[in-house]
Amino acid sequence: MTLADIETAARAAGLFVSGACATLPEDGVDAQGVALLSPDEPRFWDIFTASPEGRDGARDPVDCWSRRVIGGIAADLGLRAAFPFGGPPWMPFPRWARRTGRCHESPVKIMVHDVAGLFISFRGALLLPFAPAPDPRPSPCDTCVDKPCLTACPVGALTAKGYDVPACHAYLDTLQPATDCLAGCLVRRACPVGQGRRPEAQSVHHMRYFHR
């Protein structure tokens, strides 16, 4: 079983391997490596909305979908799954993401991915009986001349100084549902790498859970 096998299974489910790395003792998992699984956008959303979880109106449907689908992939491959939700304790997904060499700090201090840009997210991971070889890739921000993320926030809540969460939520309180930032964070949408990846309906869903 190889990373290529995992990639094939992930793609069939609407996901992709967004990075892999060796684990370390401080990670607190009994595995030599980990493969991170992210939504293969834009097709992920159609796959999810056609699923039982996407139709039944249950709470946290994307998390429920992730447990079922990634748990199924793990079982089929003889592996174990880990998830970024359901804690505490919390699995060290941010640390794993940085260790893959494919996730970097953006000019606005949040994580950016070489393929998904500022829309990077992790639905789960597979714990591996081997340590994947490093696959570091340059940050897309290194060649981004205009850096539109720095000026995209209409209230300056997400800038080079970091993320002012209370200011963000205060502004979102003034908006109608599914409009402006509630149709998807303008900073994330400004990233040239991620543009065209995430359907608006998916962003609206996530923003509804972020700002309840």
C-alpha positions as CSV (number, residue, x, y, z in Angstrom):
1,M,0.0,0.0,0.0
2,T,1.4,3.4,-1.1
3,L,0.5,7.0,-1.2
4,A,-0.7,6.5,-4.8
5,D,-3.2,3.9,-3.5
6,I,-4.4,6.3,-0.9
7,E,-4.7,9.1,-3.6
8,T,-6.8,6.8,-5.8
9,A,-9.2,6.0,-3.0
10,A,-9.4,9.6,-1.9
11,R,-10.2,10.9,-5.4
12,A,-12.9,8.4,-5.8
13,A,-14.6,9.8,-2.6
14,G,-14.2,13.5,-3.6
15,L,-11.0,14.1,-1.6
16,F,-7.3,14.4,-2.4
17,V,-4.1,13.9,-0.5
18,S,-3.1,17.5,0.4
19,G,0.1,16.4,2.1
20,A,1.9,13.6,3.9
21,C,4.6,13.5,6.5
22,A,6.3,11.4,9.1
23,T,5.0,11.6,12.6
24,L,7.0,12.5,15.7
25,P,6.6,11.3,19.3
26,E,5.0,14.6,20.4
27,D,2.2,14.0,18.0
28,G,0.8,11.4,20.3
29,V,-0.3,8.9,17.7
30,D,0.8,5.3,17.2
31,A,1.9,5.6,13.6
32,Q,5.0,6.3,11.5
33,G,3.3,8.7,9.1
34,V,0.1,10.5,8.2
35,A,-1.6,11.4,4.9
36,L,-3.9,14.5,5.1
37,L,-7.2,14.4,3.2
38,S,-8.8,17.6,1.9
39,P,-11.9,18.3,-0.3
40,D,-11.2,17.9,-4.0
41,E,-12.9,21.1,-5.0
42,P,-15.0,22.0,-6.8
43,R,-16.4,18.5,-7.4
44,F,-16.4,17.7,-3.6
45,W,-19.6,19.7,-3.0
46,D,-21.7,17.8,-5.5
47,I,-20.5,14.5,-4.0
48,F,-21.3,15.7,-0.5
49,T,-24.7,17.2,-1.3
50,A,-25.8,13.9,-3.0
51,S,-24.8,11.9,0.1
52,P,-27.2,10.9,2.9
53,E,-25.4,13.4,5.3
54,G,-25.9,16.2,2.7
55,R,-29.6,15.5,2.5
56,D,-30.8,14.6,6.0
57,G,-30.5,18.0,7.6
58,A,-28.5,16.6,10.6
59,R,-26.2,18.8,12.7
60,D,-22.6,19.0,11.5
61,P,-23.3,17.1,8.2
62,V,-19.8,17.5,6.7
63,D,-18.1,16.1,9.8
64,C,-20.6,13.2,9.8
65,W,-19.8,12.6,6.1
66,S,-16.1,12.8,6.8
67,R,-16.3,10.2,9.6
68,R,-18.2,7.7,7.4
69,V,-16.2,8.2,4.2
70,I,-12.7,8.6,5.5
71,G,-13.4,5.8,8.1
72,G,-14.5,3.6,5.2
73,I,-11.3,4.4,3.2
74,A,-9.2,3.6,6.2
75,A,-11.0,0.3,6.8
76,D,-10.6,-0.7,3.1
77,L,-6.9,0.0,3.2
78,G,-6.3,-1.6,6.6
79,L,-5.5,1.8,8.2
80,R,-6.8,4.0,10.9
81,A,-8.4,7.4,10.5
82,A,-7.9,10.7,12.5
83,F,-10.0,13.8,12.4
84,P,-9.5,17.5,13.2
85,F,-12.8,17.7,15.0
86,G,-14.3,15.7,17.9
87,G,-11.8,16.8,20.6
88,P,-10.5,17.4,23.1
89,P,-7.9,15.9,22.7
90,W,-7.3,17.5,19.3
91,M,-5.2,15.8,16.7
92,P,-2.2,18.1,15.7
93,F,-3.4,18.8,12.1
94,P,-1.8,22.3,11.9
95,R,1.6,20.8,12.9
96,W,1.2,18.0,10.4
97,A,0.2,20.4,7.6
98,R,3.3,22.5,8.1
99,R,5.5,19.4,8.3
100,T,4.3,18.2,4.8
101,G,6.1,21.2,3.2
102,R,2.9,22.0,1.2
103,C,1.3,24.4,3.7
104,H,2.9,27.8,4.5
105,E,2.1,31.0,6.4
106,S,0.4,33.5,4.1
107,P,0.8,37.3,4.3
108,V,-2.4,37.4,6.5
109,K,-0.9,34.8,8.8
110,I,-3.3,32.0,8.1
111,M,-2.4,28.8,6.3
112,V,-2.0,28.7,2.5
113,H,-1.6,25.5,0.4
114,D,0.2,25.1,-2.9
115,V,-3.0,23.9,-4.6
116,A,-5.9,25.0,-2.5
117,G,-4.6,28.4,-1.6
118,L,-6.3,30.0,1.4
119,F,-9.2,27.6,1.0
120,I,-7.2,24.7,2.4
121,S,-9.1,22.6,4.9
122,F,-8.7,19.0,6.2
123,R,-11.5,16.6,6.5
124,G,-9.4,13.9,8.1
125,A,-6.2,11.9,7.8
126,L,-5.0,8.4,7.5
127,L,-2.4,7.1,9.9
128,L,0.3,5.2,8.1
129,P,2.7,2.3,9.0
130,F,5.5,4.0,7.1
131,A,7.0,7.5,7.0
132,P,6.3,9.3,3.7
133,A,9.3,10.9,1.9
134,P,9.3,14.7,2.2
135,D,7.7,16.6,-0.7
136,P,8.3,20.3,0.1
137,R,6.8,22.8,-2.4
138,P,7.3,26.5,-2.6
139,S,4.7,28.8,-1.0
140,P,2.5,30.3,-3.7
141,C,2.8,33.6,-1.9
142,D,6.5,33.8,-2.9
143,T,5.5,34.6,-6.5
144,C,2.3,36.5,-5.8
145,V,3.1,40.0,-6.7
146,D,-0.1,41.9,-5.8
147,K,-0.9,39.9,-2.6
148,P,-4.6,40.8,-2.8
149,C,-5.3,39.0,0.5
150,L,-3.7,41.9,2.4
151,T,-6.4,44.4,1.4
152,A,-9.5,42.2,0.8
153,C,-11.0,42.4,4.2
154,P,-13.6,45.3,4.2
155,V,-13.1,46.0,8.0
156,G,-9.4,45.1,8.3
157,A,-10.1,42.1,10.5
158,L,-7.7,39.9,8.6
159,T,-4.4,41.5,7.7
160,A,-0.7,41.2,8.0
161,K,-1.2,41.9,11.8
162,G,-3.2,38.7,12.1
163,Y,-6.9,37.8,12.6
164,D,-9.1,40.0,14.8
165,V,-11.9,37.5,15.3
166,P,-14.3,39.7,17.3
167,A,-14.1,42.5,14.6
168,C,-14.8,39.9,11.9
169,H,-17.9,38.6,13.7
170,A,-19.1,42.1,14.5
171,Y,-19.1,42.9,10.8
172,L,-20.8,39.7,9.9
173,D,-23.6,40.6,12.3
174,T,-24.4,43.5,9.9
175,L,-24.9,41.4,6.8
176,Q,-27.8,39.6,5.2
177,P,-27.3,35.8,5.0
178,A,-25.3,34.6,2.0
179,T,-24.1,38.0,1.0
180,D,-20.7,39.7,1.0
181,C,-18.4,37.8,3.4
182,L,-21.2,35.4,4.4
183,A,-21.0,34.1,0.9
184,G,-17.3,33.3,1.5
185,C,-14.5,35.1,3.3
186,L,-13.3,37.8,0.9
187,V,-9.7,37.4,1.9
188,R,-9.8,33.7,1.1
189,R,-11.6,34.3,-2.1
190,A,-9.0,36.9,-3.1
191,C,-6.2,34.3,-3.2
192,P,-5.3,33.7,-6.9
193,V,-4.5,30.0,-6.1
194,G,-7.8,29.1,-4.7
195,Q,-10.1,31.1,-7.1
196,G,-12.6,28.9,-8.9
197,R,-12.1,25.9,-6.6
198,R,-14.8,26.3,-4.0
199,P,-18.5,26.7,-5.0
200,E,-20.3,29.6,-3.4
201,A,-22.9,27.2,-1.9
202,Q,-20.1,25.4,-0.1
203,S,-18.7,28.7,1.3
204,V,-22.2,29.7,2.4
205,H,-22.6,26.5,4.3
206,H,-19.2,26.8,6.1
207,M,-19.8,30.5,6.9
208,R,-23.2,29.6,8.4
209,Y,-21.5,27.3,10.9
210,F,-18.6,29.8,11.5
211,H,-21.0,32.7,12.3
212,R,-24.1,31.3,14.0
